[in-house]
Every structure is written in structure tokens, then in C-alpha cells.
Amino acid sequence: MGSDLSQETTGEGEGVLVVAYSNSSVVSPSSRYMAMVIEEVKKRPEWDPIVSAMSKLKSKKSQSDLRRIARDMDRELVAIELMYAFPGRCQICPA
């Protein structure tokens, strides 16, 4: 009654966790219902654009761009915090 976990890759490059049960009676009704819901969701017209957008976000270039944006946002937030902590015009900052 054990289960084996393995990871497979689909054609879109996304990883899928596969659970193989040695006894099919182990699968709970909630798991069967969730599998049915997932299959229904995959049939909707919104599914393909979502999968496409996810694969674009998971690309290395997109990830590095998102990290760069996050660093820039952190720097700007620090500057805003300092402006509130020390109000007035900084004498060493350019006008």
C-alpha cells in the first residue's frame, strides 16, 4: 500500500509530480474529485494562455528580469524611507 513519487516533464516544459499507488483502492474520493476538476479546468479556453504565461515567467531571462525589478524596487523603497526619516532637501543630492 505504498506510493512511489516521480517527476515527469510535459511537452510544455512544466514538471508534473506523479504519484503511482501500488493499490488503486488507496486513492481517496477527494483525490479522484480533484483529478476530475483539473481535467475540466484543462478543457477551458483560458488554460492554454495561462500555461503559456507560466512558461514565459519560468524562463531564466524572465526570472533575472524579475529579480532586477525587485532589487530596483527595494532600493527605491529605502530611498523613500530615508526621505521620511530625514525630511528636507539633502545637500549632497543633485537638484
C-alpha positions in Angstrom: 0.0 0.0 0.0 3.0 2.3 -0.5 3.3 5.0 -3.1 6.0 5.9 -5.5 6.7 9.6 -6.3 8.3 10.5 -9.6 8.5 13.7 -11.6 7.8 13.8 -15.3 8.1 16.7 -17.8 5.3 17.5 -20.1 5.7 18.9 -23.6 5.4 22.5 -22.4 8.4 22.1 -20.1 6.4 22.1 -16.9 7.2 19.5 -14.2 4.4 17.2 -13.1 4.5 15.2 -9.8 3.2 11.8 -10.5 2.0 9.6 -7.6 1.8 5.9 -8.5 -0.1 3.8 -6.0 0.5 0.1 -5.7 -3.1 -0.4 -4.8 -5.8 1.6 -6.6 -8.1 1.4 -3.7 -5.7 3.8 -1.8 -6.8 6.8 -3.9 -9.2 8.8 -1.8 -12.5 10.2 -3.2 -11.2 13.7 -2.8 -8.2 12.9 -4.9 -10.4 11.5 -7.6 -12.6 14.5 -7.5 -9.6 16.9 -7.7 -8.3 15.0 -10.7 -11.7 15.4 -12.3 -11.8 19.1 -11.6 -8.3 19.5 -13.0 -9.3 17.7 -16.2 -12.3 20.0 -16.5 -10.2 23.1 -16.0 -7.7 22.0 -18.7 -10.6 22.0 -21.2 -11.4 25.7 -20.7 -10.2 28.2 -23.2 -8.2 30.1 -20.6 -6.0 27.1 -19.9 -3.5 27.4 -22.8 -2.8 31.2 -22.3 -2.2 30.5 -18.6 0.2 27.7 -19.3 2.0 29.9 -21.9 2.3 32.8 -19.5 3.6 30.4 -16.8 6.3 29.0 -19.1 7.4 32.6 -20.0 7.6 33.6 -16.4 9.7 30.5 -15.6 12.3 31.2 -18.3 15.7 32.2 -17.0 15.6 35.6 -18.7 12.2 36.5 -17.1 13.5 35.3 -13.7 16.6 37.5 -13.9 14.4 40.5 -15.1 12.0 40.0 -12.2 14.9 39.8 -9.7 16.4 43.0 -11.2 13.0 44.7 -10.8 12.7 43.5 -7.2 16.2 44.9 -6.4 15.3 48.2 -8.0 12.1 48.4 -6.0 14.0 47.6 -2.8 16.4 50.5 -3.5 13.6 52.9 -4.2 11.8 51.9 -1.0 14.9 52.5 1.0 15.2 56.0 -0.5 11.6 56.7 0.2 12.0 55.5 3.8 15.1 57.8 4.2 13.2 60.8 2.8 10.5 60.3 5.5 13.0 59.6 8.3 15.1 62.7 7.4 12.7 65.3 5.8 14.1 68.2 3.9 16.4 68.6 1.0 19.7 66.6 1.0 22.6 68.9 0.5 24.7 66.2 -1.4 21.9 65.1 -3.7 21.7 66.6 -7.2 18.9 69.2 -7.6 
